[in-house]
Amino acid sequence: MQPVLTCKGLSVAYATGARPVRDISFSVAPGECFALVGGSGAGKSTIARALIGLHGRGTRIGGELWLGGRDMAGAGPEAWRGVRGRQIGFIAQNPWSGCDPLRPVRDHVAEAWRCHALPASWTEIAARLDRLGVAGAATRMAQAPHTWSGGMLQRASIAAAGALAPPLVIADEPSSALDADRAQSVLDVLRALGSAVLLISHDIGLVLRNADRIGILHDGRLIEQGTPDTLRRNPQHAQTRRLLAALDPMPPRRTAPLPTPLLRLDGISASYDRGRVRALEATHLGIAAGEIVGLQGPSGCGKSTLLRIAMGVERPAGGRIWRAAALDRPAAVLPVFQDPVASLVPHWPIWRSVAEPLSAPHLPRLSRGARRERALSALATVGLHGIDPEARPAELSVGQCQRAAIARATLARPALIVADEPTSALDGPSSWQVGRLLREAADAGTAVLVVSHDTAFLTRLADRVIAMAPGRTLTPGKGARPHRAGEPAGGIAVGA
């Protein structure tokens, strides 16, 4: 049977002379799920962009790229426009970057038909979103992208990618913003489309469960290929063994959290769209100094809203908030956002974004050189010692930007770190490294409030994990405890 995609000696060279991908060869058969797995910066997203003709001006594609019986390695923009959507669908890693912020989500999906001069049906779009787990899709699809969670917006991108039933769908980290159950359901939906799937992911566990064959990427090269059983039983390369080792459980935390209360939210409620969308209702949460608290729940249940309220950047509609004095100083609360690229200043070198917390007025004044050295040391602790510190965020992978954001959050020893999906763009070994850094911060007295769809990561990391249902109160999960006797019950009344 003729493959739907064949790459022979594929290479990518930038105008600067850098070669992030070298001599890659693989094929994808009809209906097959072939996965490319590798760490941050391994070349996964570079390959994805090359395979859909979005590699950028000045970039040279070498080798052969056979799609639909045609070698597209040297194809121009016009040829690629005719192929995208019809022959090949694409699901981007960052769902927000693919949407026009001024247009409703339904227009993002409808563009899959319109760009080929085909009529788009709102009813069909709503039905596709509903099948992907978007509750109330017929109403919600008329909302702006910023009102959707990352996981919900990713489902809209999946609906767009499969709109014209292309023979091949490239999914670049399609589950990075989804909880474990919905990540699996998305893969099930992709397979049910009947299209071949090129799954690009750092999540070795998800890939082992879903792929027919797997290719391991490292440093821009395809170092090993095989079936999930073959790679699990007999990995040949050290990098493959390193990825598999990240599936082993993390040792238990040795240091107990301090008994000092830091933040308490009582009866918090929040809504959007003039009250029509209820994000939170009668929600309670407390965290102590040195404690790691995990939040988990389905996409769209209000986790990110709760984090923004805990940080003080969003005001709830009602409830009471108590904050310890330690949270009043500058840089006392530092975030790790779900969208790491957007959280970094686009025109600053990466070291400057990392060093920014060091400019807080309560900290000793440091020279530019000293701040740069501190930033480089922080980047090294998250495995980014090899990157160009003068690079801008757009020159780094999403996973590298996420590690830089975590380095920034830990650099100034804040009282509270609020992390929204801190490992969503990271491979297994890097997730281990992030967990270690967050634990070290907690051992030094920093409270850590972390949202993650990765159940195994939260179970290993957190002192307690709290489950969250859509628009409802938080309920204790594994390791949860009630508020301690003597914790302050007063606070700031918010709303009516």
N, C-alpha and C positions, 0 to 999 in steps of 0.2 A: 504494500500500500504506500502511495506517495506521501512523504511527510508534508505537513502544512508549513513547516519552517525548517530550513537547514542553514546552519552557519558553518563555514569552512575557513579556518584561519582568520577569523574576525579580529580586527584590531581597531582601536580608536586613538587618534593623536590630536591633541589640542594645538592651537596656533602658537602656544608658548613652547611647544616641543615636548610637553609631558605626554606620556603614553599610559593612561590609566587601565587600558585593556589591551592584552597582547595574545594573539594566536589562540583564539577561542573557537572550538569546534563542537557542535552538538546538533541534534535534530529533535523535532517534536512531531509525533505521529497523530493522525486524526483521533480525537477523543481522549488523548493521553494527557496526564498531568505530569509535566516535567518541571522540577524545582531547581532553582539556583540558590544556593545557601552560602553565606559568608558574613564576615564581620563588617563593621563600619569601615567604609573606604576600600572595600575589596573590589569594587567595580560593578556592583549589582545594578544600581540605578543608571550608570553610564551605559551599560549594555541595553537596558530597557529603552532609554532615549534613542540609541542608535537603531534599535529594531522598529521604531515607529517614525524615524526620520526627523526627530526633534533634537539632534545633537548639537545644533548651534552653528553659527557662521564661523568659518575658519577651521572647523573640525574636519579631519580627514578620516574616512572610513576605509579600511583596507580589508582584503580577503573577499569572501563571497557571502551574500545574504539572500538566500532563495526564499521567496514568498509568492505563493500562487503561480508557480512556474516561471517566475521572473527574478533575475538577480537585481536586487534593489540597492546594492552597495553604493552604486554611483548615481542613483536616481535623484532627480531634482524635486523642488517643493511641489510642483504641479502634480507629478506622478504620485507623491506621497499623499497628497490631499485626496486623490481618488481611491487610495488603498485604506486609509484610516477610517474606521467605522464599518466599512463593508467587508474587507478582508481580515482586518485585525482590530480588536478592541483594546482599550487601555484603561487601567485603573491606577491612578497616580497614588504615590505614597502620602502626599499632603492634600487632603480633600478640599481645604479652604483655598489653596492656590489655584484650583481648577474652576472656581466659581466667581462670577461677577458679583461683587458685594452689593451692587445697586439693583440687582434683579432677583426675583424669587427663585427658590430652588427648582421649581418646575421648569423654568427656562433653561437651567443648567442641563436637565435631562432631555428636554425637547431639542436642544441643539444637535443631538445625535441624528435626528431626522432632518432638521432644517439645513444643516451644512451640506446635505445631499439633495436639497430641494424637494424633500418629502414632507407631507403633512404630519403634524404631531397631534396626538389625541390626549387631552387631559385625563380622560377616563382610563386609558391604557397606562399612562404614567402613574396614576394613583394606584392602579392594580399591581404594577410592578413593584412600587415602593411598599405596598402592603405585604406582598409575598416576601419581601426582604426584612420584614419585621418593624416597619415604621408605623406606629399606631396613629390612627386618625390621619392617614396620608392625604386623603382628598382635601382636608382643611390645611394641614401643616405645609403642604408643598407650595402654598401661596406665600409662605413666610420668607424672610431674608436669610441668607446662609448663616449669618452670625448668631441667629437665634437657635440654630441646631447644634447639637453636640458633634464632636469629631466622628464618633461612631455612626450617628445617623446620617451625617453628610457623606460618609464613605459609602453607605448603602445607595445613596443617590448616584454616586459615581459608578457604582456597579451596575445600576439600572441603565445608565447611559452607555456603558461599555458594551452591554449585551443587546442593545436596542435593535440592531439590524442583523442579529444572529451571525456574527462573523465566524469563520472557521477556527480562528485563534483569538484568545483573549490573553493579554499580558497583564498580570496582576502584580504590581510593585508594592509589596507590603500591604496587602488589602485588609489585613486583620490587625494592624498596629494600633488602631483606636477602638478595638472591640473587646468586650469581655470574652472569656474562654468559650462559653456556650454559643454566643452569637458568631464568634470567629469560625467555629466549626460549621454553624448553619450557613454562613456565607460561602464557605468552601463547598458545602453540599449543593447550594444553589448554583454555583459556578459549574460544577461537574454536571448538574442536571440539565444545563443549557445545551449540552451536546457538543459544545466547542472544545477544541484542545485548549489546555491552560498552561501557560508558562508562568509558574508561581515563583516570584522573587521574594525571598524572606530571610530574616535572621533567626526566625523561630524554628529551631531544629526539631522540637517536639511536634509542632503542628505539621511540619513537612513530613516527618516520619509516618504520621498517621494518614496522610492524604495523597502523597505523591506516588506515582508509579515508578519513576526513576528520579535520581537526585544527582546534581553536579555540585561539587564543592569549589567555591572560588576563594582564592587567597592571593593578595598582591597583584590583582589584575589577570591572573591565570586560572584556568580550570585544572585543578590539581588531581581530581578524582571523580569518577562517575560510577553509579551502581544503583541497584534496587535498595529500598530501605532495609530489608533483611540483610543484604550483603554488607552494607556499610555499618550496620549495627554490630554484626557478628565479627567482621574482619576488616576494620578500617586500616587503610594502608598508609595514610599520611598523618603526620603529627597534628596538623590543624584540624583534621576530621576528628581525631581522638579528643582534642581540646574542646570542640563543640559538643561532642557527646558527653564529656565529663561534666559539663555545666548542668546536665539533667540530674546529677546527684544532689541529695539534700544538703542544705547549708547547715553547719553546726549551730547548736543553740546559742543564744546570746548569754554572755557570762555576767555582764553588769546589769543589775536591777535598776529600773528608773527611779529618780528621786521622788520623794513624796510631795514636792512643792507644786501646788496647782498653778497653771500658767494662763489658761484660757478656758472659758466655759460659755457655751451657747445654750440658751433655754427657750424652748417654744418658738424657734425661728421659722418664719414663713417668708416666701418669696414668690413672685409671679412676673410674667412677661406678657407682652401683647395686650396691654391695658387690662390685665387681670384674667384674660381668657386662658392662658397657659399657666398652670400652677406648678412651679418648680419644686417648692419645699412647703411642708405643712407640719407645724408642731414638732419641729426637729430639735433634738438635744444632742450635744456633743461636749465632752471635756477632755483636756489633755494636760499632763503635768510635765515639768522640766525633766529632760532626759528620757521621756517616754516616746515610743514609736507606735503610732496608732494608724492602722490601715482602714481605708474605706473601700468597699466593693459593692457593685450593683450594676444592673444593665445600663447600656448607653441611654442617655436622656433622662436618667432618674434624678438628676440634680446634684451630682457629686461635684462638678466643677463650680456650680453656683455656690455650694456650701464652702468650698475652698476660698472663693473670692470674698465671701463674707467673713471668714476666719481671718483673712489677710487684712481686712478693713478697706478693700478697694471697691466693695459693693455694699450698699445699705439694704438690709432686709425690710420687708413690709411690716413685720411685727416680731415680737419676742424680746428677750433680754440678753445682753452681752456683758460678760465680766472679763476684764483683761488685767493681768498683773502689771506692776510698774515696769518690769523688765521689757515689756513690749512697747513702751513709750519712746525709747530712744531711736534715733535714725538707724536704718539697716538692721533693726531688731528682727524683722520678719523678711525673709528672702524666699522668692518663689522659684520653682522649676516648672515652667509652663508646658502644656501639652503640645504646643507648636513651638519647638525650640528655635527654628530658623527665624521666625517672626519676633522672638523674644530678645534677639541680639541686634544691636544697632547695625544696620546694613552697610554703612560707609565707614565704620570703625574697623581697625585690625582686630583680630580675635582676642589678642592679649588684653587690649584696652577694655573690651566688654567684660572679660573675666575680672579685671582689676577694679572695675567701677565701685564695688562696695567699699574698697579701701579708702575712698574719698569721703566717707561719712565723717561729719564734723567731730564726733566724739573719739575718733581714732587718731593716733599720732600721724602728723603730716609727713608723707613720704615723697621723695623725689620721683620723677617720671621713671628713671632707671630702676629705682628700688621697687616701684609698683610693677614694672615689667618683669623683673626677676621673680617677684612673688607670684605673678600670674603664670609664668613659665613653669614654676615649681608645681603650682596647682594643676596645670594642664598635664604635667607628667604623671601626677597621681591618678589621673583618669585614663592613662594610656595614650595621651596625645603628645608625647615628647617628640615625635617625628614630624609633626606638621609645621608649616611655615607660620610663625606667630603673627606675621603681617598679613596673612590671608584674610579676606572678608568672608562673612558667613555664606554667601552664595557660592564661594569656591570650595566649600566643605560639604560632605554628605550630611544628611539629616541626623544620622547617628553620631557623627563627630560634633555637630552643633549641640546635640543633647548632652554629650559628655562635657562640653565646654560650659553649658548652662549649670550643670551640677558642680563643676569646679568653682564657678562664680558663687554659687549658693553656699558652699562650705568654707570659702576663703576667709570671710570676716567673722566666723564663729557667731552666727546670729542666735537669738533666743529661740526662734521658731523657723523651721524650714517647712514650706508647704509645697509638696511635689505632686503634680498632676500627670499621671502616667509617665514616670521618669525613665522607664525602661522600654517604652513602646517601640522605639526605633533602634534598640540595641540587640546585639547577638547575645547568646547565653553567657559566654565568658565576661563580656562587658557588663551584663546585668549583675553578675556576681560581684564585680568590682564596684559597681554603684551601691549595691547592698552593703558591702564592706565600708564604704565611705559614709553612708548614712548611719551605720551602726557606730562608727568612730565618732561622728558628730554627736550622737545621742549619749555615748559614754562620756563625752566632755560636758554634758549638761544641756545640749540643744534638744528641744522637743521637735519631733518629726511627724508631720501629718501627711500621709501619702495615699493617693488614689491609684489603684492599678486594677486592670482586668485580669492580671496574671495571678491566679489563686496560689500557685506554688510559691511564687516570689513573696507574696504578702504573708503567707503562712510561715515561711522561713524567717522573714525580716521582722515582723511586727510583734510587739508585746501583746497586742490584742487587735483583732480584726472585727470590724463592724459592718454588717450587711445593710444595704440600703434599697428600699423599694421605691418605685416611681411616685414622687410627690407625697411620700408618707414619712413617718418618723423613722429614725434609725433604730435598728434592732441589734442587740449584741450577737456577734458571731463567735467563732472559735477564739478563746482566750479573752473574751470581753469581760469587763467588770462594771458594776454600778459605780456611780460617783462616790468617792470616799466620804465618810462622815467627817464633818469639819471643813469641807471645801466651801469656799464662799458662795452664798446663794444670792447675793445682791448683784447689782450691775446697772447697765444703762438700758432703760426702756426704749424700744424702737417701735415706731409706727403707732397705730391706734390701739 
